[in-house]
Every structure is written in structure tokens, then in C-alpha cells.
């Protein structure tokens, strides 16, 4: 009986030690961005720990112009990166890569059946399902779309609002306290004023549960504010970039606009 209790105590102690080590290793924030180089562009990430940003780590590099990267991870720390690749014919393609023990997977196309795919954001829901929300168009006004991944297969994009004749752009996503997916974006009206639109996704995101339009309007695009406790990373990006917060399950990331716009 004593041996069994002793063995149980050792296992419990190891589990506590592993949990503590995981907490200590977790970053306060992670940053993903793209830099131009001579032949194309490169995606990097960096981690913010103990009050300072670490060195930049290579994610992916090729001869294309890669922009607008987003970053997220599930509760086990499996990272997902999504970005936009501009093609020579003027189209833009949504691509993604997963982080593995020995690096990142070769990029795959997430969606390329719209002419323009822009401004992706990543959200992992309450059951660790990855979601990607972005704006897209076929040469007309932009709309907001969402996809999720199950068993490493991406779903068909779902439009989060009814058809209209105005641009819907710059999505953001978060979980509320009950685990529902909340997506917000900016809609430019025919009066050239911006309004915030908000959709609540129901039943695992399979449909839009509710859609709200803010009454207030603004002439300027609404800008997501950066966490005041974390300084701007000392890296210059070629487009907007993303700050990701591994310890947060509700507001998981925020966008940093290109420095020249600030």
C-alpha cells in the first residue's frame, strides 16, 4: 500500500512540475510579421518574455510578396500561421502553415477562389477548433468570410452577413465568456462613414446567430489598441502584423498597423 501511494505521489509531483515548467516557458506575447528581402519576403516570429523581445525566428521565405500575417495556437501550444501571398497576376491567395517539432510545415493554400483575400485573423474556439476570418472580393465590394478546420480539412467559407453593395473590411474575432465566437468588422456605408458590425456565431460557428450594426459612425477606420503593458516589437514589417497572446482565450490577438501608418 505504501509503495502504491509513493508511486502515486511521484506521478503527481511530476505532473505539477511539468505544469509549472509549461507556465514558466509560456510567452506573454508572440509577434508575427513579414519583411521584404532581395528576392521576395520572409515571415518571422518573436516571443516576449520577462520584459523583453527575443530574437526573430524564421517561419517561411520565398520569392513572393507575403503580407498581413496572423498567428494563433491551441491549448497544447500547436501554432498556426496564416498570411496573404500576392501573385504576379494581381490576385491574392490565403496560405497557412502549422508549427511542428522540427519547424514549420510547407505552406498550403487555405483559399484562392476569390480575386482578393485580405486581412486574416485567427481564433481558436472553446474546443480548440481553429477559425480563420478574413475579407475577400471578386473585383467588387469586400465581404467577411469564416472557415474552420476539422481533421486537418478546412470548411467551405461562410459569409457572415447578407449581400450588400458596400465594403465590409478589417475583421476581428474573440470568444465571449460562454465560449461563443464574436466577429466584428468595419462597414463603409454609402455616406463614406464607417460603422462597426458584429456577428455572433452559433452552434460551433455553423450559422450566424445574430448580427448587429453600431448606431455610431466615424470618418476614420477604427483601430484596435495594442496592450499597453507590452512594448512594440523592435522589428519593421512590410505590412500590418499581429500580436498574439498565448495565455488568453477571449481576446487572443490584436493587429499592429504598419509603422508608417501610426
Order of alpha helices (4+ residues) and beta strands (2+ residues): alpha-beta-beta-beta-beta-beta-beta-beta-beta-beta-beta-beta-beta-beta-beta-beta-beta-beta-beta-beta-beta
